[in-house]
Amino acid sequence: MTARWRRRLGVTATLMALGVWFGVAWEEPSLYPAAPDEARWVAVVDHGWHAGLVVAAADLRAAAVALGREDPAGAAALRQLAARHPMAPFLEIGWGEAEVYQGVRQIEDLELHVAARALLWPTPSVLHVVPLASAPAESLRRAERRELALSDSGFAALAAGIAETLETDAAGRPREIGPGLYGDALFYEARPSYSALQTCNHWVAGLLRRAGVPASWLSSAWSGGLMAELGWRTNDLAL
């Protein structure tokens, strides 16, 4: 075999390995699916080009208590996040690029230069938290959604990921930066930076992987791919 062909085979093998790495995810049986007596339900909601998560506020508060033993600062941030909307039984949480998320209501309004800047190099991010008065089947009935039963440990891992996303002030409070897109929603400063390698849908998929749910990086490049993979690879019912 010539050196040229060896190089070609090496490149091909590398590309195939990267495809497997980014395109495949496996469920973690110790975390997901949950046993019937310990299910913590979360909903993945597709708004057309952006996916978010809906969690029960009570579950988030319980996870904060458990997290307090390992990460007191993160636990305090989660508690304050839930306490900001004390009457809401559910919270919809999304993450995204700061300028786009706060300023673009419809994908048709997204200007090319703004999209290019968000994707081509790291830009600031924000967390969007929406209080919901009822379960997503009622409050978000027009959105496609997938409901997943996480174990206690799986939900705790997901909640820890949300805590790590929050930027906090010197007193450990989440940095609130203004009203959200609808209802009593609020935006918060967040991390990490947004880029083509870490989009809003990648963020959701990353939290799900921490919870043991198979959600690959490649499929979550767009919200429809993430929802399709969840529908194909999870055992829970789409509601």
C-alpha positions in Angstrom: 0.0 0.0 0.0 1.4 3.4 -1.0 1.9 6.2 1.4 -0.9 8.2 -0.4 -3.4 5.4 0.2 -2.4 5.0 3.8 -3.1 8.7 4.3 -6.5 8.4 2.7 -7.4 5.4 4.9 -6.2 7.3 7.9 -8.4 10.3 7.1 -11.4 8.1 6.4 -11.0 6.2 9.6 -10.7 9.5 11.5 -13.8 10.9 9.9 -15.7 7.7 10.7 -14.6 7.8 14.3 -15.7 11.4 14.6 -19.1 10.5 13.1 -19.6 7.8 15.6 -18.5 10.0 18.5 -20.7 12.9 17.6 -23.6 10.9 16.1 -24.2 8.2 18.6 -25.3 8.4 22.2 -26.2 5.6 24.6 -28.6 5.6 27.5 -27.2 5.0 31.0 -29.4 2.3 32.5 -28.5 3.3 36.1 -30.1 6.7 35.4 -32.7 6.2 32.6 -35.3 5.0 32.2 -36.7 5.5 35.7 -38.4 2.9 37.9 -42.1 3.6 38.0 -42.0 4.6 41.7 -39.3 7.3 41.2 -40.1 9.0 37.9 -39.3 12.7 37.7 -41.0 13.9 34.5 -39.4 16.4 32.2 -40.7 17.6 28.8 -38.6 18.5 25.8 -40.5 21.2 23.9 -39.8 22.1 20.3 -40.7 25.7 19.3 -39.9 25.2 15.7 -36.2 26.0 15.7 -35.4 26.0 19.3 -36.0 23.3 22.0 -36.4 23.9 25.7 -37.0 21.9 28.9 -40.0 21.9 31.2 -39.5 20.8 34.8 -41.7 20.7 37.9 -40.6 23.5 40.2 -41.0 21.1 43.2 -38.6 18.7 41.6 -36.1 21.5 41.0 -36.3 22.6 44.6 -35.8 19.0 45.8 -32.8 18.6 43.5 -31.3 21.8 45.0 -31.5 20.3 48.4 -29.6 17.2 47.3 -27.1 19.3 45.3 -26.4 21.3 48.4 -24.1 18.6 49.8 -21.8 18.7 46.7 -22.3 22.3 45.3 -23.7 24.7 47.9 -23.4 27.7 45.5 -25.1 25.8 42.6 -27.9 24.6 45.0 -28.5 28.2 46.2 -28.7 29.5 42.6 -31.3 26.8 41.8 -33.4 27.6 44.9 -33.4 31.2 44.0 -34.3 30.5 40.4 -37.4 28.5 41.6 -38.2 31.0 44.3 -38.4 33.8 41.7 -41.7 32.3 40.6 -43.2 30.8 43.8 -46.7 30.2 42.4 -45.6 28.4 39.3 -45.9 24.6 39.4 -43.8 24.2 36.2 -40.9 26.1 34.7 -39.9 26.1 31.0 -36.1 26.6 30.7 -34.2 27.4 27.6 -30.7 28.6 26.7 -29.4 30.4 23.7 -27.3 33.2 22.1 -28.0 36.5 24.0 -28.8 38.8 21.1 -30.8 36.3 19.0 -32.7 34.9 21.9 -33.7 38.3 23.4 -34.3 40.1 20.1 -35.6 37.7 17.5 -39.2 36.5 17.9 -39.5 34.7 14.5 -36.8 32.8 12.6 -37.8 34.9 9.5 -36.7 38.0 11.3 -33.1 36.7 12.0 -30.6 38.8 10.0 -27.8 36.9 8.3 -25.0 38.9 9.9 -26.4 38.2 13.4 -26.8 34.5 12.7 -23.3 34.3 11.2 -21.7 36.0 14.2 -23.5 33.7 16.6 -22.4 30.6 14.8 -18.9 31.5 13.6 -17.3 32.5 16.9 -18.3 32.3 20.6 -20.8 34.9 21.8 -22.6 35.6 25.1 -25.5 33.3 26.2 -28.6 33.7 28.3 -31.0 31.5 30.2 -34.7 32.0 29.6 -37.1 30.9 32.4 -40.9 30.9 31.9 -43.3 30.1 34.8 -46.2 27.8 33.7 -49.5 27.6 35.5 -50.2 24.1 34.3 -48.5 21.0 32.8 -47.0 21.3 29.3 -49.8 19.2 27.8 -52.1 22.1 28.7 -49.9 25.2 28.7 -47.8 24.3 25.6 -50.4 22.3 23.7 -49.5 23.7 20.3 -45.8 22.8 20.6 -44.4 19.4 19.8 -43.1 17.8 23.0 -41.6 14.6 24.3 -42.1 13.7 28.0 -39.4 11.6 29.6 -39.4 9.8 33.0 -36.0 10.5 34.7 -34.8 8.7 37.8 -34.0 10.7 40.9 -30.3 10.6 40.1 -30.9 11.4 36.5 -33.0 14.5 37.4 -30.4 15.6 40.0 -27.7 15.4 37.3 -29.9 17.5 34.9 -30.6 20.0 37.6 -26.8 20.3 38.4 -26.3 21.1 34.7 -28.8 23.9 34.9 -27.1 25.3 38.0 -23.7 25.2 36.2 -25.3 27.3 33.4 -26.3 30.2 35.6 -24.0 33.2 36.1 -24.3 34.5 39.6 -23.4 37.8 41.4 -21.2 38.3 44.3 -24.0 37.2 46.7 -24.5 34.0 44.7 -27.8 35.1 43.1 -28.6 34.4 39.5 -28.0 37.5 37.4 -31.4 38.6 36.2 -31.1 40.8 33.1 -34.7 41.6 32.0 -38.1 40.4 31.0 -38.5 37.3 28.9 -40.4 36.7 25.7 -43.8 36.1 27.1 -45.8 36.0 30.3 -43.7 36.5 33.4 -40.6 35.0 31.9 -37.2 36.3 32.8 -33.7 36.3 31.2 -30.6 35.5 33.1 -26.9 35.8 32.3 -25.6 32.3 31.4 -22.6 30.3 30.4 -20.9 28.8 28.4 -20.5 30.9 25.2 -22.8 30.1 22.3 -21.3 28.8 19.0 -21.9 26.4 16.2 -20.5 23.7 18.4 -22.8 24.6 21.4 -26.2 25.7 20.3 -29.5 25.9 22.2 -30.4 22.4 21.1 -27.0 21.0 21.9 -27.5 22.5 25.4 -30.7 20.6 25.9 -29.2 17.4 24.5 -26.2 17.7 26.9 -28.5 18.0 29.9 -30.4 14.9 28.8 -27.2 12.9 28.3 -26.2 13.8 31.9 -29.5 12.4 32.9 -28.8 9.2 31.1 -31.1 9.8 28.1 -29.6 9.0 24.6 -29.4 12.4 22.8 -26.5 12.7 20.4 -24.6 15.9 19.5 -25.1 15.4 15.8 -28.9 15.0 15.8 -29.4 17.9 18.1 -27.8 20.4 15.7 -31.5 21.3 15.0 -34.6 20.8 17.2 -36.3 18.5 14.8 -33.4 16.1 14.8 -33.4 16.1 18.6 -37.1 15.4 18.8 -36.8 12.7 16.1 -34.0 10.9 18.0 -35.9 11.1 21.3 -39.0 9.6 19.6 -37.0 6.8 18.1 -34.7 5.9 21.0 -36.7 6.5 24.2 -39.5 4.4 25.7 -41.7 7.1 27.0 -44.8 8.3 25.3 -45.1 11.5 23.4 -47.9 13.5 25.0 
